[in-house]
Amino acid sequence: EPRWRCNLDEPYANTLLERALARIGSGDSVLRVYLMAHLAHGSQDSMPVEKRTALLDESVAMARRLDDPRALIESLRLHLSVDRTPARIGWRVETLDEMLRLAQRVDDKQLTLDVLAFRIYDLVALGDVASWSRDLDAHQRVADEIHEPFYTYCARAMTVARAINSGD
């Protein structure tokens, strides 16, 4: 996944994902959700957009059928990461709202922080200062709860960005 985080194509990993998908069969499974979503994400430069979108849509639909919140969050997260066009920002914020509810449902604070950070990014792009500020305060509270240095750093950095934005 390190290359994928930078949206770089990884042909060897993609070949392994394709082989794994072929071996597990076509039935619904959490493993299939993850494999399809990661294949689509890892194939951004080598797979036609329509095929990649269909694969991501199917991974989301399968995760919903399986009622697996973690698989659904992961497939939605990867869908969001490859669909960053300005025209889709409303869909991304709605999707992030759903992901946040799911992260809170499974009581995963790190996942909650990741989703909040994603949502803050899009709220800033929308210029929705009130929602950005609300989410940043929530992010700060959760980061303070878990005492994880990376999330504390992120919260502090975003707080500084908010202060600069507001002229403080």
NUVEX-107226 format. One line per 4 residues: for each residue x, y, z of N, C-alpha, C, O. Coordinates in steps of 0.001 Angstrom, whole numbers, plus 500000, padded with zeros to 6 digits. Layout:
X/Y/Z/X/Y/Z/X/Y/Z/X/Y/Z | ... $
This chain:
500791/498788/500000/500000/500000/500000/500832/501275/500000/500282/502301/499600 | 502083/501320/500401/502800/502600/500411/502775/503340/499087/502609/504559/499067 | 502937/502622/497972/502888/503313/496678/501480/503834/496401/501320/504892/495792 | 500463/503100/496843/499093/503516/496586/498744/504771/497350/497960/505591/496872 $
499309/504931/498521/499031/506145/499297/499424/507384/498518/498851/508458/498703 | 500409/507225/497644/500840/508336/496790/500182/508262/495411/500588/508966/494486 | 499170/507409/495278/498445/507213/494024/499364/506786/492879/499208/507236/491744 | 500321/505914/493191/501207/505363/492181/500760/503946/491837/500365/503169/492707 $
500833/503634/490560/500456/502306/490105/501464/501280/490618/502662/501557/490689 | 500973/500097/490973/501833/499018/491473/501443/497728/490753/500635/496951/491261 | 502022/497498/489558/501579/496371/488740/501763/495003/489402/500896/494142/489250 | 502843/494776/490117/503056/493469/490740/501986/493192/491789/501402/492109/491811 $
501731/494145/492639/500687/493970/493661/499326/493787/493005/498520/492975/493463 | 499064/494529/491944/497780/494401/491250/497605/492996/490679/496510/492436/490721 | 498684/492432/490146/498624/491059/489626/498283/490085/490748/497473/489177/490557 | 498891/490267/491907/498586/489401/493050/497131/489560/493496/496477/488575/493837 $
496627/490784/493494/495233/491015/493866/494290/490341/492866/493300/489726/493261 | 494598/490456/491578/493773/489811/490558/493778/488288/490733/492734/487645/490624 | 494947/487719/491003/495036/486274/491215/494234/485846/492444/493538/484831/492420 | 494338/486625/493506/493593/486295/494727/492094/486344/494464/491357/485470/494921 $
491634/487353/493734/490214/487449/493398/489760/486234/492597/488675/485703/492838 | 490569/485798/491661/490210/484639/490842/490138/483368/491693/489303/482500/491441 | 490993/483260/492681/491045/482043/493507/489912/481946/494513/489469/480844/494834 | 489430/483090/495024/488404/483005/496069/486998/482850/495510/486061/482604/496269 $
486834/482988/494220/485514/482823/493629/484700/484104/493681/485159/485137/494168 | 483485/484009/493169/482669/485213/492979/481665/485482/494090/480957/486488/494041 | 481585/484624/495076/480617/484831/496152/480977/486006/497044/482133/486425/497112 | 479969/486530/497726/480194/487642/498651/481078/487208/499814/480853/486164/500428 $
482079/488020/500104/482914/487807/501280/483622/489110/501622/483842/489957/500756 | 483970/489257/502871/484696/490453/503310/486045/490515/502593/486479/491589/502179 | 486701/489376/502448/487985/489354/501746/487829/489864/500315/488666/490622/499827 | 486761/489448/499651/486522/489909/498276/486312/491428/498233/486775/492089/497303 $
485621/491981/499227/485425/493439/499304/486782/494141/499323/487029/495063/498545 | 487651/493692/500218/488972/494316/500353/489811/494155/499085/490452/495106/498639 | 489806/492968/498514/490599/492727/497308/490126/493602/496152/490946/494201/495456 | 488811/493683/495937/488289/494500/494833/488617/495975/495042/489067/496654/494119 $
488390/496462/496253/488627/497881/496522/490105/498229/496360/490440/499260/495775 | 490983/497382/496870/492419/497674/496768/492929/497502/495336/493839/498218/494919 | 492363/496574/494588/492740/496445/493181/492348/497716/492420/493144/498243/491643 | 491154/498196/492635/490710/499418/491956/491596/500602/492343/491998/501391/491489 $
491889/500716/493612/492722/501823/494084/494134/501717/493534/494723/502725/493141 | 494679/500523/493500/496043/500328/493032/496188/500385/491528/497306/500373/491014 | 495074/500447/490811/495101/500427/489341/494685/501762/488745/494172/501810/487627 | 494895/502818/489462/494417/504122/488996/494966/504519/487632/494278/505167/486842 $
496206/504129/487360/496813/504517/486081/496709/503446/485001/497023/503702/483839 | 496272/502258/485376/496285/501173/484404/494906/500605/484079/494765/499829/483134 | 493896/500982/484846/492551/500443/484630/491644/501580/484140/491686/502682/484687 | 490832/501318/483121/489904/502358/482666/489001/502836/483819/488605/502049/484678 $
488694/504110/483818/487908/504720/484887/486592/503975/485103/486196/503738/486245 | 485915/503607/484020/484619/502926/484139/484755/501588/484866/483934/501243/485716 | 485800/500845/484520/486019/499547/485152/486394/499731/486627/485906/499000/487490 | 487248/500693/486906/487656/500964/488286/486457/501397/489127/486296/500948/490262 $
485624/502263/488574/484435/502723/489286/483479/501566/489540/482915/501449/490628 | 483298/500715/488542/482412/499556/488711/482935/498619/489802/482156/498088/490594 | 484239/498421/489842/484843/497562/490854/484658/498157/492258/484344/497440/493208 | 484854/499455/492372/484647/500128/493661/483181/500096/494070/482863/499844/495232 $
482289/500350/493119/480858/500307/493423/480441/498911/493891/479647/498771/494822 | 480985/497880/493233/480656/496511/493632/481216/496187/495014/480566/495487/495790 | 482407/496683/495333/482961/496421/496663/482106/497092/497742/481892/496519/498810 | 481624/498288/497467/480748/498985/498416/479428/498221/498563/478957/497999/499679 $
478841/497822/497444/477565/497091/497488/477709/495770/498244/476830/495396/499020 | 478810/495072/498016/479030/493803/498704/479207/494016/500209/478657/493266/501015 | 479965/495027/500577/480141/495318/502007/478803/495645/502657/478558/495269/503803 | 477937/496346/501929/476591/496643/502455/475778/495351/502618/475118/495151/503637 $
475833/494482/501608/475101/493212/501698/475580/492382/502881/474786/491730/503559 | 476876/492415/503119/477460/491641/504222/477255/492324/505573/477485/491722/506622 | 476821/493583/505541/476629/494384/506757/477898/494378/507616/477852/494175/508829 | 479029/494608/506946/480316/494667/507638/480797/496116/507633/481272/496607/506609 $
480678/496810/508781/481011/498235/508798/482466/498535/508462/482742/499535/507801 | 483394/497706/508895/484809/497975/508596/485105/497788/507104/485834/498583/506512 | 484556/496767/506515/484746/496556/505082/484091/497686/504289/484624/498134/503274 | 482938/498136/504757/482260/499238/504077/483078/500522/504187/483232/501246/503203 $
483595/500803/505364/484424/502002/505531/485632/501938/504602/485952/502923/503936 | 486302/500796/504552/487497/500667/503714/487164/500837/502236/487885/501526/501514 | 486086/500218/501782/485747/500356/500363/485316/501785/500038/485636/502297/498965 | 484598/502430/500951/484230/503835/500733/485460/504739/500771/485573/505674/499979 $
486382/504456/501695/487609/505262/501800/488406/505210/500500/488889/506234/500018 | 488538/504023/499944/489291/503891/498708/488546/504516/497536/489162/505062/496620 | 487223/504436/497567/486421/505094/496528/486647/506610/496606/486832/507268/495582 | 486629/507147/497807/486861/508579/497987/488245/509000/497498/488408/510066/496904 $
489224/508161/497753/490601/508550/497434/490866/508603/495931/491791/509291/495499 | 490073/507892/495125/490279/507946/493674/489283/508873/492992/489403/509120/491792 | 488315/509385/493716/487293/510263/493130/487374/511632/493799/486522/511984/494615 | 488394/512394/493450/488654/513673/494106/488236/514876/493255/488695/515989/493511 $
487392/514683/492268/487005/515799/491410/486146/516788/492185/485352/516391/493037 | 486302/518075/491891/485496/519089/492580/483984/518867/492438/483222/519164/493358 | 483566/518355/491309/482138/518142/491076/481538/517123/492043/480326/517125/492259 | 482356/516260/492624/481862/515182/493497/482038/515498/494981/481880/514607/495816 $
482357/516726/495324/482639/517049/496723/481408/516849/497611/481549/516414/498755 | 480227/517150/497122/479008/516927/497906/478825/515451/498230/478493/515095/499361 | 479043/514590/497234/478964/513140/497447/480011/512695/498463/479731/511863/499327 | 481225/513255/498357/482282/512857/499298/481909/513220/500730/482107/512415/501640 $
481374/514414/500944/481006/514816/502307/479880/513925/502837/479917/513518/503998 | 478892/513619/502013/477815/512705/502441/478379/511318/502771/477986/510696/503757 | 479291/510852/501943/479911/509543/502170/480727/509561/503454/480705/508596/504219 | 481435/510633/503691/482215/510765/504925/481306/510823/506153/481669/510318/507215 $
480136/511432/506016/479158/511427/507120/478793/509984/507475/478760/509610/508648 | 478518/509180/506440/478188/507767/506674/479370/507030/507300/479195/506251/508236 | 480560/507277/506786/481748/506607/507312/481983/506965/508783/482392/506118/509576 | 481725/508213/509134/481904/508632/510522/480919/507903/511429/481290/507452/512512 $
479671/507786/510993/478686/507037/511791/479129/505577/511970/478989/505007/513052 | 479661/504988/510903/480124/503602/510976/481333/503463/511909/481402/502516/512693 | 482269/504385/511829/483456/504342/512699/483051/504471/514160/483616/503813/515034 | 482074/505318/514414/481592/505473/515791/480817/504233/516230/480860/503854/517401 $
480116/503607/515300/479362/502378/515611/480289/501255/516061/479958/500505/516979 | 481454/501136/515415/482400/500088/515807/483349/500580/516899/484232/499845/517342 | 483162/501820/517325/483931/502423/518413/485440/502348/518158/486217/501944/519023 | 485825/502748/516950/487239/502778/516578/487677/504238/516514/487367/504947/515556 $
488387/504671/517523/488751/506079/517631/489761/506507/516564/489670/507622/516048 | 490707/505655/516230/491656/506014/515175/490960/506142/513829/491257/507049/513052 | 490053/505247/513563/489273/505330/512331/488417/506595/512329/488287/507263/511303 | 487841/506912/513471/487066/508148/513595/487932/509358/513274/487498/510265/512563 $
489153/509372/513796/490074/510486/513525/490424/510576/512040/490471/511669/511475 | 490667/509436/511416/490991/509434/509985/489836/509987/509159/490043/510784/508244 | 488615/509559/509488/487440/510028/508742/487215/511520/508989/486912/512262/508055 | 487359/511959/510225/487218/513387/510514/488230/514218/509725/487888/515272/509190 $
489467/513746/509652/490491/514480/508907/490145/514558/507423/490310/515608/506802 | 489669/513457/506857/489226/513450/505470/488100/514467/505272/488109/515236/504310 | 487132/514463/506192/485974/515352/506058/486395/516809/506225/485899/517682/505514 | 487309/517079/507162/487805/518446/507348/488405/518956/506040/488163/520097/505648 $
489172/518128/505377/489804/518509/504114/488751/518988/503111/488922/520035/502487 | 487663/518228/502955/486624/518614/502002/485798/519800/502491/485354/520615/501683 | 485585/519908/503803/484841/521055/504325/485626/522352/504128/485044/523401/503855 | 486937/522273/504268/487783/523442/503992/487636/523829/502525/487495/525008/502201 $
487668/522837/501640/487529/523113/500210/486188/523763/499889/486093/524588/498981 | 485148/523385/500643/483827/523991/500446/483720/525383/501065/482808/526144/500742 | 484647/525708/501948/484576/526985/502656/483571/526966/503788/483130/528023/504238 | 483198/525778/504259/482232/525618/505342/482968/525701/506680/483290/524686/507297 $
483222/526927/507104/484051/527171/508288/483402/526617/509555/484102/526071/510407 | 482101/526742/509696/481427/526262/510915/481568/524740/511045/481877/524232/512123 | 481343/524024/509952/481465/522562/510002/482916/522141/510162/483213/521186/510881 | 483809/522838/509504/485246/522569/509640/485660/522727/511100/486353/521877/511658 $
485233/523805/511696/485576/524072/513092/484980/523010/514025/485643/522556/514957 | 483739/522624/513772/483088/521575/514570/483861/520271/514497/484124/519631/515516 | 484227/519880/513265/484951/518629/513089/486362/518703/513674/486865/517715/514209 | 486989/519854/513576/488316/520009/514154/488272/519890/515675/489144/519267/516281 $
487250/520492/516289/487094/520355/517748/486865/518896/518139/487420/518421/519130 | 486049/518187/517361/485808/516761/517629/487099/515967/517444/487410/515085/518245 | 487840/516278/516400/489119/515611/516147/490069/515823/517331/490726/514889/517790 | 490128/517050/517808/491008/517371/518942/490617/516580/520189/491480/516052/520890 $
489303/516500/520466/488845/515760/521651/489236/514282/521578/489734/513717/522551 | 489008/513669/520428/489327/512245/520290/490843/512047/520334/491319/511095/520954 | 491600/512919/519695/493066/512814/519732/493573/512919/521168/494492/512202/521563 | 492973/513810/521938/493370/513948/523350/493027/512685/524142/493750/512322/525070 $
491937/512019/523783/491531/510792/524480/492524/509656/524276/492843/508932/525220 | 493010/509498/523065/493833/508319/522789/495334/508563/522957/496119/507614/522966 | 495730/509809/523087/497147/510153/523347/498103/509550/522325/499196/509103/522674 | 497691/509539/521076/498543/509034/520000/499255/510244/519379/498588/511135/518853 $
500583/510295/519428/501304/511501/518983/500960/511974/517575/500837/513176/517343 | 500802/511050/516634/500514/511464/515265/499205/512242/515188/499137/513282/514534 | 498174/511745/515848/496870/512415/515791/496884/513725/516566/496208/514682/516187 | 497646/513771/517643/497797/515025/518381/498469/516066/517490/498046/517221/517434 $
499516/515639/516798/500200/516533/515864/499230/517040/514791/499175/518238/514517 | 498471/516128/514190/497517/516515/513135/496503/517528/513665/496207/518524/513005 | 495978/517267/514849/494996/518177/515438/495609/519551/515660/494980/520569/515372 | 496831/519583/516170/497498/520866/516419/497763/521611/515107/497551/522821/515016 $
498222/520882/514105/498501/521511/512813/497227/522091/512196/497241/523194/511649 | 496123/521338/512289/494862/521840/511736/494339/523025/512551/493711/523929/511999 | 494596/523023/513859/494186/524151/514698/494943/525411/514288/494366/526498/514247 | 496226/525271/513988/497020/526410/513513/496477/526890/512175/496358/528096/511955 $
496146/525966/511280/495578/526350/509979/494273/527115/510159/494014/528088/509450 | 493443/526668/511121/492177/527369/511390/492462/528783/511895/491800/529733/511477 | 493430/528932/512780/493773/530255/513312/494286/531174/512204/493929/532351/512154 | 495108/530643/511334/495612/531443/510211/494455/531836/509307/494378/532980/508859 $
493557/530899/509035/492415/531164/508168/491516/532264/508729/490985/533093/507991 | 491361/532250/510057/490464/533235/510669/491162/534558/510970/490524/535520/511398 | 492477/534602/510745/493202/535836/510998/493661/536013/512424/494121/537096/512787 | 493551/534982/513248/493979/535075/514655/495486/535020/514792/496008/535086/515905 $
